[in-house]
Each structure stands twice: as structure tokens, then as C-alpha cells.
Amino acid sequence: MAFCVASAQAGPEEDLQQYVDDNTQGLVKKLNAERGLYDRDPEAFYQSMDNALEGFVDFRRIAARVMGRYARQTTPEQRDEFVVKFKRSLFDSYAQALVSAEDFRINVNDATINSQDDNRASVAMEVITASGNRYSVTYSMYRKESSSWMMENIIVEGVNIGLSFRDRFTQEMEANRGQVQAVIDGWSDVVKSLNLEDEVNKS
């Protein structure tokens, strides 16, 4: 009976916090269960993680924001290609570090729905490593009409990851004299050279 009362009293922010917590803990559990798969079959590991993130992380929206104003110069085919490249580059650059990292847990602390737009929210959490290191993480969430919440950005220790990628995309466009296809083709190397861990540790 107490559970029913608590559920009835839960508001939209509590519901969002629970939704993010369920998805986040599910991802951590899946990662821990499939660490060995990365060494045996990296492609299968990638597909498993991609499937797990689908429906929770809006990679298409994130990729469009990374392109920023340059997205208007691209064809639909180029935008599709960049989404694929963007996801794959993250996996290639960070999967090894993720599967070899020490054990960690994630506490989802609270959710705050934007007072000006109830389809936007931020969710604060903390990553705690086995050695006791703590990292603050914030998910930026959005919701389309009558659909589930989706993650559209992440901030780690004050470093806006989406903005860091967008700044780098702009730099690459300038370096390649506005040739967007060249930037898309070279994006995997760009992500490898963009040492976000250093930015986070310096913050």
C-alpha cells in the first residue's frame, strides 16, 4: 500500500529521475556483463552497446548539433553518414578505456525540468569509482511531443562534451576550407586527437 501511495505522489521530475536511473543502471549492468565480448568480438560489442543506447540517446540530434550551422551545407546522405561516423568514432576512441576501467557505480541524484519548457530537463548524477574518485555528470534531456525522454548532451565535471565536439567540428571546417565531406571522412581521427579526458581532469 505504501508503494502505491508513493507512486501516486511521484511527480514528473521523480518519474524522469527514475527513468534515467533505470536506463543508466541497465547500461552499466550490460557493460559489466559484456566486457569480455569486446576482446573476443569488438564489432558484436559495438552492436550490443548501440542497441542498448537506441531509444535513450538521440545520436542524430547530437550529431546535428555538433555540425552546428554547417549542417545546412550538407545533403541528407552526408548527415546520415556523419551520424554513423560520430557514433563509431566514440566507440573506437573510448570503448577500450570503458571496458578496462575499474569498477564504478552511478548515483542518479535528481532531475530538474526546465521551468520555461517542460519538454527539456537536466539530470544530475555522480560516477563513483572503486578507489573513491567522484565525477559529477549531467545529462541534458529533451522530449518530443508524446514520446519518451532522450539524452541530447552530457556535461562531465563542468565540461560540455557536445560543445567541445562542435568547437572541434568548426575548427576542422576552417582547416579544410569548408569542405564538409573532408571533415566527415576524417572525423574518427579528430575524435581520437580530441582528448576529452584531459579537459575533464583539468576542470
Stockholm file with secondary structure:
# STOCKHOLM 1.0

chainA/1-203         MAFCVASAQAGPEEDLQQYVDDNTQGLVKKLNAERGLYDRDPEAFYQSMDNALEGFVDFRRIAARVMGRYARQTTPEQRDEFVVKFKRSLFDSYAQALVSAEDFRINVNDATINSQDDNRASVAMEVITASGNRYSVTYSMYRKESSSWMMENIIVEGVNIGLSFRDRFTQEMEANRGQVQAVIDGWSDVVKSLNLEDEVNKS
#=GR chainA/1-203 SS CHHHHHHHHCCHHHHHHHHHHHHHHHHHHHHHHTHHHHHHCHHHHHHHHHHHHTTTBCHHHHHHHHHGGGGGGSCHHHHHHHHHHHHHHHHHHHHHHHHHSCCEEEEEEEEEECSSCTTEEEEEEEEEETTCCEEEEEEEEEECTTSCEEEEEEEETTEEHHHHHHHHHHHHHHHTTTCHHHHHHTHHHHHHHCCHHHHHHHC
#=GC SS_cons         CHHHHHHHHCCHHHHHHHHHHHHHHHHHHHHHHTHHHHHHCHHHHHHHHHHHHTTTBCHHHHHHHHHGGGGGGSCHHHHHHHHHHHHHHHHHHHHHHHHHSCCEEEEEEEEEECSSCTTEEEEEEEEEETTCCEEEEEEEEEECTTSCEEEEEEEETTEEHHHHHHHHHHHHHHHTTTCHHHHHHTHHHHHHHCCHHHHHHHC
//
